[in-house]
Amino acid sequence: MNCKPGDLAFVVRGTQPGVVVTVEKIADPFPDGSAAWFATSRQMVKTIKRRSRKLSMSDRFRVRDSWLRPITGLPLDEETPVEHEVTA
């Protein structure tokens, strides 16, 4: 699995690559067995309805784990301790 619940991630494939989402919880796998998540975005995105296969707009949707890339990095608050400092 690329992600876990609570992660911020980029969608890298699908109808709108580049959208930032919050990974919510595991979803039923896709028919081909691909792992999936429920995710939310701050903006409405194009989605494909599972049963009718019609395009729609939503801010909550199911997405394949393989289509997500977690956004990683250090927190930006000043209270985060620095364990290893590199000198130039």
Backbone as numpy.savetxt, mean C-alpha at the origin, in Angstrom:
# Nx Ny Nz CAx CAy CAz Cx Cy Cz
5.51 -11.59 1.95 4.67 -10.41 1.95 5.56 -9.16 1.95
5.21 -8.21 1.11 5.94 -6.94 1.04 5.58 -6.01 2.17
4.33 -6.06 2.63 3.81 -5.08 3.59 3.22 -5.75 4.81
2.91 -4.91 5.80 2.19 -5.35 6.98 1.18 -4.27 7.34
0.16 -4.61 8.14 -0.85 -3.61 8.49 -0.22 -2.36 9.10
-0.72 -1.20 8.67 -0.22 0.08 9.16 0.86 0.70 8.30
1.45 -0.08 7.38 2.49 0.46 6.50 1.93 1.49 5.54
2.75 2.49 5.22 2.49 3.35 4.06 3.22 2.70 2.90
2.59 2.70 1.73 3.21 2.05 0.58 2.82 2.76 -0.71
3.68 2.62 -1.72 3.38 3.08 -3.07 2.74 1.94 -3.83
1.72 2.23 -4.62 1.18 1.26 -5.56 2.07 1.35 -6.81
2.65 0.24 -7.23 3.59 0.27 -8.36 3.00 -0.30 -9.65
1.81 -0.89 -9.58 1.14 -1.42 -10.78 -0.35 -1.17 -10.64
-1.10 -1.50 -11.67 -2.55 -1.37 -11.60 -3.04 -0.14 -12.35
-4.24 0.32 -11.98 -4.86 1.42 -12.73 -4.24 2.78 -12.44
-3.61 2.95 -11.27 -2.99 4.23 -10.93 -1.71 4.05 -10.13
-0.62 3.66 -10.80 0.64 3.50 -10.07 1.11 4.84 -9.51
1.80 4.78 -8.38 2.33 5.98 -7.75 1.48 6.49 -6.60
0.28 5.96 -6.45 -0.60 6.39 -5.36 -0.04 5.87 -4.04
-0.07 6.72 -3.02 0.36 6.32 -1.68 -0.86 5.82 -0.92
-0.71 4.65 -0.28 -1.82 4.05 0.46 -1.37 3.68 1.86
-2.36 3.49 2.73 -2.13 2.90 4.04 -2.64 1.47 3.97
-1.80 0.52 4.31 -2.18 -0.89 4.30 -3.02 -1.15 5.56
-4.23 -1.67 5.38 -5.14 -1.88 6.51 -5.06 -3.29 7.07
-5.56 -4.25 6.31 -5.59 -5.64 6.79 -5.56 -6.58 5.60
-5.24 -7.83 5.89 -5.16 -8.85 4.85 -6.54 -9.05 4.23
-6.56 -9.29 2.93 -7.81 -9.54 2.19 -7.75 -10.95 1.61
-8.89 -11.43 1.15 -8.91 -12.73 0.47 -7.96 -12.68 -0.71
-7.25 -13.77 -0.97 -6.34 -13.78 -2.11 -7.09 -13.65 -3.44
-6.37 -13.21 -4.45 -6.93 -13.14 -5.80 -7.09 -14.57 -6.33
-7.91 -14.76 -7.39 -8.15 -16.11 -7.91 -6.88 -16.88 -8.27
-5.81 -16.16 -8.65 -4.56 -16.84 -8.99 -3.72 -17.18 -7.76
-4.25 -16.87 -6.56 -3.55 -17.18 -5.32 -2.69 -16.04 -4.79
-2.63 -14.92 -5.51 -1.82 -13.78 -5.07 -2.34 -13.20 -3.76
-1.42 -12.94 -2.84 -1.78 -12.33 -1.56 -2.32 -10.92 -1.80
-3.25 -10.49 -0.95 -3.90 -9.18 -1.15 -4.11 -8.48 0.18
-4.23 -7.16 0.12 -4.50 -6.30 1.26 -5.68 -5.39 0.96
-6.37 -4.96 2.01 -7.26 -3.82 1.90 -6.39 -2.60 2.19
-6.52 -1.58 1.36 -5.72 -0.37 1.52 -6.62 0.85 1.34
-6.19 1.97 1.92 -6.90 3.23 1.74 -5.93 4.27 1.23
-6.46 5.23 0.47 -5.66 6.35 0.00 -6.37 7.64 0.39
-5.65 8.73 0.36 -6.24 10.03 0.70 -7.03 10.60 -0.47
-6.85 10.04 -1.62 -7.55 10.52 -2.80 -8.35 9.38 -3.42
-9.35 9.72 -4.16 -10.12 8.71 -4.88 -9.26 8.20 -6.04
-9.25 6.89 -6.25 -8.48 6.29 -7.33 -9.37 5.39 -8.17
-8.94 5.14 -9.38 -9.67 4.21 -10.25 -9.48 2.80 -9.73
-10.57 2.08 -9.60 -10.53 0.69 -9.17 -11.38 -0.15 -10.12
-11.20 -1.44 -10.06 -12.01 -2.36 -10.87 -12.83 -3.21 -9.91
-14.15 -3.18 -10.07 -15.05 -3.97 -9.22 -14.74 -5.45 -9.39
-14.72 -6.16 -8.28 -14.34 -7.56 -8.29 -15.27 -8.42 -9.14
-16.57 -8.26 -8.96 -17.52 -9.15 -9.67 -17.89 -8.64 -11.05
-18.20 -7.36 -11.18 -18.68 -6.84 -12.46 -17.53 -6.48 -13.40
-16.31 -6.31 -12.85 -15.12 -5.92 -13.62 -15.25 -4.52 -14.21
-16.15 -3.70 -13.66 -16.34 -2.33 -14.14 -15.43 -1.38 -13.38
-15.00 -0.31 -14.08 -14.19 0.72 -13.44 -15.06 1.56 -12.52
-14.50 1.94 -11.37 -15.19 2.83 -10.44 -14.13 3.67 -9.74
-14.56 4.52 -8.83 -13.66 5.35 -8.04 -13.86 5.01 -6.57
-12.77 4.91 -5.82 -12.88 4.59 -4.41 -11.61 5.04 -3.69
-11.71 5.23 -2.36 -10.51 5.51 -1.57 -10.16 4.30 -0.69
-10.92 3.22 -0.80 -10.62 1.96 -0.10 -10.77 0.82 -1.11
-9.76 -0.01 -1.19 -9.76 -1.04 -2.23 -8.84 -2.19 -1.85
-8.98 -3.27 -2.59 -8.13 -4.45 -2.43 -7.01 -4.35 -3.45
-5.80 -4.66 -3.02 -4.65 -4.56 -3.92 -3.70 -5.74 -3.65
-3.09 -6.21 -4.71 -2.13 -7.32 -4.58 -0.91 -6.87 -3.78
-0.42 -7.74 -2.93 0.79 -7.44 -2.17 1.96 -7.17 -3.11
2.05 -7.90 -4.20 3.16 -7.73 -5.15 3.12 -6.37 -5.86
2.00 -5.67 -5.79 1.88 -4.35 -6.41 2.20 -3.23 -5.45
2.60 -3.56 -4.22 2.90 -2.55 -3.21 4.39 -2.53 -2.88
4.91 -1.34 -2.65 6.28 -1.16 -2.16 6.20 -0.29 -0.92
6.58 -0.84 0.24 6.49 -0.06 1.47 7.40 1.17 1.42
6.95 2.23 2.06 7.75 3.44 2.19 8.48 3.31 3.52
9.79 3.26 3.46 10.58 3.08 4.67 11.45 4.29 4.93
11.98 4.37 6.11 12.86 5.48 6.47 12.73 5.78 7.95
13.54 6.67 8.40 13.52 7.04 9.81 12.41 8.04 10.08
11.83 7.99 11.27 10.85 9.00 11.65 11.51 10.38 11.65
10.72 11.41 11.41 11.26 12.76 11.31 11.17 13.56 12.59
10.81 12.91 13.71 10.72 13.68 14.95 12.08 13.73 15.64
12.26 14.72 16.49 13.55 14.95 17.14 13.78 14.01 18.31
12.77 13.29 18.76 12.92 12.41 19.90 13.47 11.04 19.52
13.66 10.79 18.23 14.19 9.51 17.79 15.67 9.43 18.12
16.09 8.45 18.93 17.51 8.36 19.27 18.34 7.93 18.07
19.53 8.48 17.98 20.46 8.11 16.92 21.44 7.13 17.52
21.39 5.87 17.07 22.25 4.85 17.64 23.66 4.88 17.07
23.76 5.12 15.78 25.05 5.12 15.12 25.19 6.42 14.36
26.20 7.18 14.70 26.41 8.44 14.02 27.61 8.31 13.11
27.50 8.76 11.90 28.60 8.68 10.94 29.25 10.04 10.85
30.59 10.06 10.98 31.31 11.32 10.84 31.93 11.39 9.47
32.00 12.59 8.93 32.56 12.75 7.58 34.05 12.96 7.62
